[in-house]
Amino acid sequence: MNTHIKPPASPIIFPALAALFCCILFMSCETPKKNFLHAQGHHIVNGHGDTIILRGMGLGGWMLQEGYMFRISFLGRQYRIRESIEDIIGKEETDRFYEQWLANHTRRVDIDSMAAWGFNSIRLPMHYNLYTLPVEDEPVDGENTWLEKGFAMTDSLLAWCKANRMYLILDLHAAPGGQGNDLNISDRNPDKPSFWESEANREKTIALWRKLADRYVDEEWIGGYDVLNETNWGFEDSTDFRGTAEQTNVPLRQFLVDVTRAIREVDTNHIIFLEGNGFANNYNGIFPKWDDNLVLSFHKYGNPNTEASIQRFLDLREEHDIPLWLGESGENSNTWFTEAIELCERNGIGWAWWQNKKMGINQPLEIKQPEGYASLLDYWSGRGSKPSHEDAQRILNEWLENIKLENNIFHPDVVDAMFRQVYTHGAIPFKENAVREGSVLHAIDFDLGRQRVAYYDTDTASYHYTPGMDTQGNRGRSYRNDGVDIQPDSSGYHIFHIEDGEWLQYTLNVMEEGIMYLGLAVNSETGGGRIRVAVNGETLPEPIAVPATGSGQTWTTLVVQIPAFTMGKHMVRITAETGGFNFKSLTFGQP
C-alpha cells in the first residue's frame, strides 16, 4: 500500500496579500518593546506610558563610607578611615575588614525589606575604585584596568532589585580624583589632581560609564544613570567653595554632554540624570537639553518644605520640558520627611532618601555602636592611647556584625513618616499597648503620626541650611526621630525639654475593666510644671502640679484618678500646660 502523501500545490498569493502576510510574520517575530523608564514631557514613564513616581532609598555607607555616618567626622574621607584602621590592625586585616564590610552592609534581605516597607527604587552610590584603578595606578597611561568587584556587586544588587520589581539607579558618588571641595562625599584626596583638574580623570569616568552602559543596556530594572553626584566647585571663581555662585558651569556642561555621547554609543534605552553644581542645585549654563531622555536631579536638605523652596526647579521643568527627581534628601526629622515627600508628590516629583542605615536615628535602620568603640574614636581623634591589636580587632569585628540588618535597630517611625503619614493624617499606636492592672507604658512610646495628630512639640525639624532658623527637632537624638525631645537615662529613656503647650497621645488596648488610676512618673529640679490629662477627648477638670524633685534622675509618681476604662480602645493625652519637667512613664491601676 502506497503511504506516500503528495504535498499540496504551492498556494497562489496575490501581491497585496503577500505583503500583508510578510508584515504579520515580521510583527510576530519582533522582540516585544522593553519596559524601560524614560523621560516624557514633565514625567518619568515606563514602556507602557504609565507615569512612575520613584520612591527610593540610597545605599550610603556601603561602597563609600563618610565619617559622619559612624561618628568619625574628624576623619571624614574613606581613605583616611581605612588608613586609621590599618594603623591599628595592619594592611592584611584591613583588607579583610573591607571585604567583609562590602559583604555584610547590604544584602538581599536589605532590599527585600525596603521593598516591603514601600520603596520602589534604590540609588547606588558607587565608588569608582571598585570598578577601575586610579589614574595614577594604571600600568599603562591612558588605559583602563577594569576590576570585577564593583561590577559583580552591582550585578547582585540588580538581581535583588529585579526580584522585588524595584528600579536600580546607578550614581557615581566618588569619581576619579573627586568632583568637589567637600572632600568626604567623593573620598577626595586634595594632594592629588581633582576630577576637574585632570583630563585623565574625566576620560576614565566617561570610559567607566560607557562600560556600565554597555553591560546594562538591556536591563529594564536599571532606572537610569546618575552620572556625577554633587559637583561643588568654583570654575570661574576658585573661592566659590560650594559652586553655588557659578554663572556658566561650562566644564560641567561639557562633561555631561561628553558622557551622554559615550553612553549613547552603546545604550539609547536608559535615562541620564543630570546634577548641577552647588550640590546639584545650580543649573546655570547647563541647558538647553542635548538629549531627549534626560531628567533633572536636584537635592534638598534642611530648608522649609514650601513651593518656594523648589520653585526654581519647577520653572526649569516648565522651560525645558524635562522631568524632575529629588535625587537625594533626608538627614532630618520625621515631620520634615513627611512634608518634603508630600511636597514632591503633590508636584509629580519622585524622590530618593539618604540613607538606609548609619549610626543615628533619622533613617530606617540604625547601626549599633560596638562595645569599646569610644576607645577607637579617642585614639583616632588624638584624645586617647592606642588600643591593643586584640581589642581593636574585637571592636571592628563587632562593628562588622552590627552592620547586618538583623543586628540593626529598626525605626518604624521613620518608615511610617515616609509613607503612611504622607497620605493619612490619623494616628496609630507605636506599640501594642495592651493595658492591664499594673501595666507600665513608656512615655517615649507615644502614637505614630504627624505633628499635631500624635503629638505636639514646639520644635520638630532642623533647618540647618536656612539662616535665622535655629531649630533642632529631637534634641536628644535618641530612640525615635519625631520632634519630641528624648534622651537616655540609667534605666531607659525619657522625654525632656518639655515646653508650655506640648502634648503626647497614647492609643491603648485595654484588656481588663476597672482601671481608674493613672500614675505619671515625672521629675523636675525646681518644680512648677503643670500637667493636663485628657481621656478619650475629655480633659480632666484639675491640672496636676509637678513638685520639685531636686534632681533630673529622681523620679516621683503623680497619681491621677480617671474615668474607669472599659475593655477595648481608649486614648490618653498628656499635655504640659506649663513645661519645665521630665516625663518617663504611665502606670495603670485599679482601686
Buried (B, 14 or more C-beta within 10 A) or exposed (E): EEEEEEEEEEEEEEEEEEEEEEEEEEEEEEEEEEEBBBBBEBBBBBBEEEBBBBBBBBBBBBBBBBBBBBBBEEBBBBBBBBEBBBEBBEEEBBEBBBEBBBEBBBBBEBBBBBBEBEBBBBBBBBBBBBBBBBBEEBEEEEEBEEBEEBBEBBEBBBEBBBEBEBBBBBBBBBBBBBBBBBBBBBBBBEEBBBBBEBEBBBBBBBBBBBBBBEBBBEBBBBBBBBBBBBBBBBBEEEEBBBBBBBEEBEBBBEBBEBBBEBBBEBBEBBBBBBBBBBBBBBBBBBBEBEBEBBBBBBBBBBBBBEEEBBEEBBEBBEEBEBBBBBBBBBBBBBBBBBBBBBBBBEBBBBBBBBBBBBBBBBBBBBBBBBEBBBBBBBBBEEEEEBBEEEBBBBBBBBBBEBBBBEBBEBBEBBBBBBBBBBEEEEBEBBBEBEBEEEBEBBBBBBBBBBBEBBBBBBBBBBBBEEEEEEBBBBBBBBBBBBBBBBBEBEEEBBBBBBBEEBBBBBBBBBBBEEBBBBBBBBBBBEBBBBBBBBBEEEEBEEBBEBBBBEEBEEBBBBEBEBEBBEEEEBBBBBBBBBBBBBBBBBBBBBE
